[in-house]
């Protein structure tokens, strides 16, 4: 019998055709949810930097952050949809995101474009480090979920390289 939406309120799991046991799906979803929280947090930090960036390199940084944001949001959606495919409710609200993210908060107020780049490069590095740690565990549990993380890492590490090139000190 098909349930009505109001009958599903508060339900956190649903029937799925994914051939993994519930315990494994729960662990995978937990790892992906942590990643989702950090992706959402990072996307908000990107916008904070985007809106409060000033100075000589404003336009370049402003546009670069838009590119990174678009990719970050795309990967957040992929991660969330993988959680849903596992038959588990996805959490993307502010409270859950704040609890899940291990990223340092982004500073408030106007910032020079170089300072924005440095601050975001540091947070980007932390996000990618955490994602690689989770990807390693996902590799032990589920190749499909690991693939979602690998695709995300491939794309976001390219953006991180470009942001780091902007902030690199001269040798």
Backbone as numpy.savetxt, mean C-alpha at the origin, in Angstrom:
# Nx Ny Nz CAx CAy CAz Cx Cy Cz
-29.19 -20.34 -1.17 -30.02 -19.16 -1.17 -29.14 -17.90 -1.17
-29.45 -16.95 -2.01 -28.71 -15.70 -2.09 -29.17 -14.80 -0.95
-28.18 -14.28 -0.21 -28.50 -13.40 0.91 -28.62 -11.96 0.43
-29.47 -11.23 1.09 -29.59 -9.80 0.82 -28.44 -9.08 1.52
-28.09 -7.92 1.04 -26.97 -7.16 1.60 -27.14 -6.93 3.10
-28.34 -6.61 3.55 -28.54 -6.35 4.98 -28.33 -7.61 5.82
-28.48 -8.80 5.20 -28.22 -10.05 5.92 -26.73 -10.32 6.10
-25.91 -9.65 5.33 -24.46 -9.85 5.38 -23.76 -8.86 6.32
-24.49 -7.90 6.85 -23.87 -6.87 7.70 -23.09 -7.51 8.85
-21.84 -7.12 8.97 -20.98 -7.63 10.02 -20.28 -8.94 9.67
-20.62 -9.53 8.56 -19.98 -10.77 8.14 -18.57 -10.46 7.64
-17.60 -11.28 8.05 -16.21 -11.02 7.64 -15.67 -12.05 6.66
-16.40 -13.14 6.46 -15.96 -14.13 5.48 -17.15 -14.54 4.63
-16.85 -15.06 3.45 -17.90 -15.56 2.56 -17.38 -16.79 1.83
-18.30 -17.48 1.22 -17.94 -18.65 0.44 -17.00 -18.23 -0.69
-15.99 -19.03 -0.91 -15.05 -18.76 -1.98 -14.70 -20.08 -2.66
-14.30 -20.00 -3.88 -13.87 -21.19 -4.62 -12.35 -21.32 -4.64
-11.67 -20.48 -3.88 -10.21 -20.56 -3.79 -9.86 -21.82 -3.00
-9.01 -22.64 -3.56 -8.69 -23.95 -2.98 -7.61 -23.85 -1.89
-7.92 -23.07 -0.87 -7.04 -22.96 0.30 -7.91 -23.11 1.54
-7.37 -23.73 2.58 -8.17 -23.88 3.80 -8.33 -22.52 4.49
-9.30 -22.44 5.39 -9.64 -21.17 6.03 -8.47 -20.58 6.82
-7.73 -21.42 7.54 -6.59 -20.93 8.33 -5.56 -20.26 7.42
-5.26 -20.89 6.30 -4.29 -20.34 5.34 -4.82 -19.05 4.74
-6.10 -19.05 4.34 -6.69 -17.82 3.78 -6.66 -16.69 4.80
-6.91 -17.00 6.06 -6.87 -15.97 7.11 -5.48 -15.38 7.25
-4.44 -16.22 7.22 -3.07 -15.72 7.35 -2.69 -14.87 6.13
-3.05 -15.34 4.96 -2.76 -14.59 3.74 -3.46 -13.23 3.80
-4.74 -13.26 4.16 -5.50 -12.01 4.22 -4.90 -11.04 5.23
-4.42 -11.56 6.35 -3.81 -10.70 7.36 -2.56 -10.01 6.81
-1.72 -10.77 6.11 -0.52 -10.18 5.51 -0.88 -9.15 4.45
-1.87 -9.47 3.64 -2.30 -8.53 2.60 -2.96 -7.30 3.21
-3.72 -7.50 4.29 -4.39 -6.36 4.95 -3.37 -5.39 5.53
-2.28 -5.92 6.10 -1.21 -5.04 6.60 -0.63 -4.21 5.45
-0.43 -4.87 4.32 0.09 -4.17 3.14 -0.91 -3.13 2.66
-2.18 -3.49 2.61 -3.21 -2.55 2.18 -3.22 -1.32 3.08
-3.15 -1.52 4.38 -3.12 -0.39 5.31 -1.96 0.55 5.03
-0.79 -0.02 4.77 0.37 0.83 4.48 0.25 1.51 3.13
-0.33 0.83 2.14 -0.52 1.47 0.83 -1.49 2.64 0.95
-2.57 2.47 1.69 -3.52 3.57 1.87 -2.86 4.71 2.63
-2.15 4.38 3.71 -1.44 5.41 4.48 -0.44 6.14 3.59
0.33 5.40 2.82 1.33 6.03 1.95 0.66 6.92 0.90
-0.48 6.48 0.37 -1.17 7.31 -0.62 -1.63 8.63 0.01
-2.06 8.58 1.27 -2.44 9.82 1.96 -1.22 10.70 2.22
-0.10 10.07 2.55 1.12 10.83 2.76 1.61 11.47 1.46
1.45 10.74 0.36 1.81 11.31 -0.94 0.98 12.57 -1.21
-0.31 12.52 -0.92 -1.17 13.68 -1.14 -0.78 14.82 -0.20
-0.44 14.50 1.03 -0.01 15.53 1.98 1.22 16.25 1.44
2.19 15.47 0.94 3.38 16.09 0.35 3.05 16.85 -0.92
2.18 16.30 -1.72 1.74 16.91 -2.99 1.10 18.28 -2.74
0.24 18.36 -1.74 -0.48 19.62 -1.45 0.39 20.66 -0.76
1.41 20.22 -0.04 2.19 21.15 0.79 3.62 21.34 0.30
3.89 20.94 -0.91 5.19 21.06 -1.53 5.36 22.49 -2.07
6.48 23.11 -1.74 6.77 24.45 -2.25 8.24 24.51 -2.66
8.59 25.57 -3.34 9.99 25.79 -3.65 10.34 25.59 -5.10
11.64 25.66 -5.34 12.20 25.68 -6.67 11.83 24.46 -7.51
11.73 23.28 -6.90 11.44 22.05 -7.66 9.98 21.61 -7.49
9.14 22.56 -7.09 7.73 22.25 -6.82 7.07 21.45 -7.93
7.10 21.97 -9.14 6.33 21.34 -10.23 6.79 19.92 -10.52
8.10 19.70 -10.58 8.61 18.35 -10.85 8.19 17.37 -9.76
8.34 17.76 -8.51 7.98 16.88 -7.40 6.47 16.67 -7.39
5.72 17.73 -7.56 4.25 17.67 -7.58 3.77 16.64 -8.61
4.31 16.70 -9.80 3.91 15.76 -10.87 4.40 14.34 -10.59
5.61 14.22 -10.06 6.14 12.89 -9.75 5.28 12.22 -8.67
4.85 12.97 -7.68 4.02 12.39 -6.62 2.68 11.92 -7.17
2.14 12.64 -8.15 0.89 12.19 -8.80 1.08 10.83 -9.48
2.22 10.64 -10.13 2.51 9.36 -10.79 2.63 8.23 -9.77
3.35 8.49 -8.68 3.51 7.48 -7.64 2.17 7.17 -6.99
1.37 8.20 -6.77 0.05 8.02 -6.16 -0.85 7.14 -7.02
-0.86 7.37 -8.31 -1.70 6.56 -9.20 -1.31 5.09 -9.12
-0.02 4.80 -9.11 0.43 3.41 -9.00 0.11 2.83 -7.63
0.30 3.61 -6.59 0.03 3.14 -5.23 -1.45 2.79 -5.07
-2.32 3.64 -5.57 -3.75 3.37 -5.48 -4.15 2.14 -6.31
-3.55 1.98 -7.46 -3.82 0.81 -8.30 -3.45 -0.48 -7.57
-2.29 -0.46 -6.93 -1.85 -1.66 -6.22 -2.66 -1.89 -4.95
-3.09 -0.83 -4.30 -3.98 -0.99 -3.14 -5.25 -1.70 -3.57
-5.78 -1.33 -4.72 -6.99 -1.97 -5.23 -6.74 -3.44 -5.53
-5.60 -3.76 -6.13 -5.26 -5.16 -6.43 -5.14 -5.98 -5.15
-4.50 -5.42 -4.15 -4.34 -6.13 -2.87 -5.71 -6.35 -2.22
-6.53 -5.30 -2.21 -7.87 -5.42 -1.62 -8.71 -6.46 -2.35
-8.62 -6.48 -3.65 -9.39 -7.44 -4.43 -8.89 -8.87 -4.22
-7.60 -9.04 -3.95 -7.10 -10.38 -3.64 -7.66 -10.84 -2.29
-7.72 -9.95 -1.32 -8.32 -10.31 -0.02 -9.77 -10.74 -0.24
-10.50 -9.96 -1.03 -11.90 -10.29 -1.30 -12.02 -11.63 -2.03
-11.12 -11.90 -2.96 -11.15 -13.17 -3.69 -10.94 -14.36 -2.75
-10.24 -14.12 -1.65 -10.03 -15.16 -0.65 -11.27 -15.38 0.22
-12.29 -14.56 -0.01 -13.53 -14.68 0.74 -13.51 -13.98 2.07
-12.65 -12.98 2.20 -12.49 -12.27 3.47 -12.75 -10.79 3.25
-13.44 -10.19 4.21 -13.78 -8.77 4.12 -12.50 -7.94 4.15
-12.47 -6.95 3.30 -11.34 -6.02 3.21 -11.65 -4.80 4.06
-10.65 -4.32 4.77 -10.81 -3.13 5.61 -9.93 -2.00 5.07
-10.54 -0.91 4.69 -9.78 0.22 4.18 -10.17 1.53 4.82
-10.85 1.46 5.96 -11.26 2.71 6.61 -10.10 3.33 7.39
-10.29 4.55 7.83 -9.20 5.30 8.47 -8.68 4.62 9.73
-9.56 4.11 10.56 -9.14 3.47 11.80 -8.29 2.23 11.56
-8.74 1.39 10.65 -8.00 0.17 10.33 -6.65 0.51 9.70
-6.66 1.49 8.81 -5.42 1.90 8.15 -4.42 2.42 9.17
-4.89 3.25 10.09 -3.99 3.80 11.11 -3.38 2.69 11.97
-4.16 1.67 12.30 -3.65 0.55 13.10 -2.68 -0.32 12.31
-2.97 -0.53 11.02 -2.19 -1.46 10.21 -0.86 -0.88 9.77
-0.80 0.42 9.57 0.40 1.02 9.00 1.50 1.15 10.04
2.70 0.76 9.63 3.89 0.92 10.46 4.72 2.12 9.98
4.18 2.88 9.03 4.92 4.02 8.49 4.91 5.18 9.47
6.00 5.92 9.48 6.07 7.14 10.28 5.08 8.16 9.73
4.42 8.91 10.58 3.50 9.95 10.08 4.26 10.99 9.26
3.58 11.56 8.29 4.19 12.60 7.45 4.07 13.94 8.17
5.11 14.78 8.10 5.06 16.08 8.78 3.93 16.97 8.24
3.43 17.81 9.12 2.40 18.78 8.72 3.06 20.05 8.22
2.29 20.84 7.48 2.74 22.14 7.04 3.47 22.13 5.71
3.77 23.34 5.25 4.49 23.50 3.98 5.91 22.98 4.12
6.38 22.37 3.03 7.74 21.83 3.02 8.38 22.10 1.67
9.67 22.36 1.71 10.44 22.50 0.48 10.36 21.19 -0.30
10.35 21.30 -1.62 10.22 20.12 -2.48 11.27 19.05 -2.16
12.50 19.46 -1.87 13.54 18.49 -1.54 13.23 17.77 -0.22
12.70 18.51 0.76 12.34 17.90 2.04 11.17 16.93 1.86
10.22 17.28 1.02 9.11 16.38 0.71 9.65 15.09 0.10
10.54 15.23 -0.87 11.12 14.06 -1.53 11.86 13.17 -0.54
12.65 13.76 0.33 13.39 12.98 1.33 12.44 12.27 2.28
11.45 12.98 2.78 10.50 12.39 3.73 9.74 11.22 3.10
9.31 11.41 1.88 8.57 10.34 1.20 9.48 9.18 0.81
10.72 9.46 0.45 11.66 8.39 0.11 11.90 7.49 1.33
12.01 8.07 2.51 12.18 7.29 3.73 10.98 6.39 3.98
9.78 6.94 3.85 8.56 6.17 4.08 8.37 5.11 2.99
8.74 5.46 1.77 8.66 4.51 0.66 9.56 3.31 0.96
10.76 3.58 1.43 11.69 2.51 1.77 11.12 1.58 2.84
10.48 2.14 3.85 9.88 1.33 4.91 8.73 0.48 4.35
7.88 1.09 3.53 6.76 0.36 2.93 7.28 -0.83 2.12
8.29 -0.60 1.31 8.83 -1.67 0.46 9.52 -2.75 1.28
10.20 -2.37 2.35 10.84 -3.35 3.22 9.78 -4.26 3.84
8.73 -3.66 4.39 7.66 -4.45 5.00 6.98 -5.35 3.97
6.76 -4.80 2.77 6.10 -5.58 1.72 6.96 -6.78 1.31
8.28 -6.60 1.23 9.16 -7.72 0.88 9.13 -8.80 1.95
9.08 -8.39 3.21 8.99 -9.37 4.30 7.69 -10.17 4.18
6.60 -9.51 3.90 5.31 -10.19 3.75 5.30 -11.06 2.49
5.91 -10.56 1.44 5.97 -11.33 0.18 6.70 -12.64 0.40
7.74 -12.64 1.18 8.48 -13.87 1.46 7.58 -14.90 2.14
6.80 -14.46 3.11 5.88 -15.39 3.78 4.76 -15.83 2.83
4.25 -14.92 2.04 3.21 -15.29 1.08 3.71 -16.34 0.10
5.00 -16.30 -0.23 5.57 -17.30 -1.11 5.48 -18.70 -0.55
5.45 -18.81 0.76 5.29 -20.11 1.42 3.83 -20.57 1.45
2.90 -19.61 1.31 1.48 -19.91 1.49 0.68 -20.01 0.20
0.96 -19.08 -0.75 0.08 -18.97 -1.92 0.78 -18.20 -3.03
1.04 -18.89 -4.13 1.74 -18.27 -5.26 0.95 -17.12 -5.88
-0.37 -17.21 -5.89 -1.19 -16.15 -6.50 -1.07 -14.86 -5.69
-1.19 -14.96 -4.37 -1.06 -13.77 -3.53 0.36 -13.22 -3.58
1.34 -14.12 -3.64 2.72 -13.69 -3.78 2.90 -12.92 -5.08
2.25 -13.37 -6.14 2.35 -12.71 -7.43 1.80 -11.28 -7.37
0.73 -11.09 -6.63 0.17 -9.73 -6.45 1.23 -8.84 -5.81
1.92 -9.38 -4.80 2.96 -8.60 -4.11 4.17 -8.36 -5.02
4.55 -9.37 -5.79 5.69 -9.21 -6.69 5.41 -8.12 -7.72
4.22 -8.12 -8.30 3.86 -7.09 -9.29 3.89 -5.71 -8.64
3.36 -5.62 -7.42 3.36 -4.35 -6.71 4.79 -3.89 -6.44
5.63 -4.80 -5.93 7.01 -4.44 -5.63 7.77 -4.02 -6.88
7.56 -4.74 -7.98 8.25 -4.40 -9.23 7.94 -2.95 -9.63
6.69 -2.60 -9.59 6.27 -1.26 -10.01 6.69 -0.19 -9.01
6.41 -0.43 -7.74 6.71 0.61 -6.74 8.20 0.77 -6.50
8.98 -0.31 -6.64 10.43 -0.16 -6.51 11.01 0.71 -7.64
10.39 0.66 -8.80 10.82 1.54 -9.89 10.54 2.99 -9.53
9.36 3.25 -8.99 9.05 4.63 -8.55 9.99 5.07 -7.43
10.28 4.15 -6.50 11.19 4.49 -5.39 12.58 4.82 -5.92
13.04 4.08 -6.90 14.34 4.36 -7.52 14.36 5.79 -8.07
13.29 6.16 -8.77 13.24 7.50 -9.36 13.17 8.58 -8.28
12.42 8.34 -7.21 12.35 9.30 -6.12 13.69 9.38 -5.40
14.33 8.24 -5.19 15.64 8.23 -4.54 16.69 8.93 -5.39
16.59 8.81 -6.70 17.54 9.51 -7.59 17.44 11.02 -7.38
16.25 11.49 -7.10 16.03 12.91 -6.86 16.69 13.34 -5.55
16.73 12.43 -4.58 17.21 12.79 -3.24 18.64 12.36 -2.98
19.27 11.70 -3.96 20.62 11.14 -3.76 21.63 12.25 -3.50
22.47 12.00 -2.50 23.58 12.93 -2.25 24.68 12.63 -3.25
25.45 13.65 -3.57 26.53 13.47 -4.50 27.65 12.68 -3.84
28.24 11.77 -4.58 29.32 10.93 -4.03 30.62 11.68 -3.98
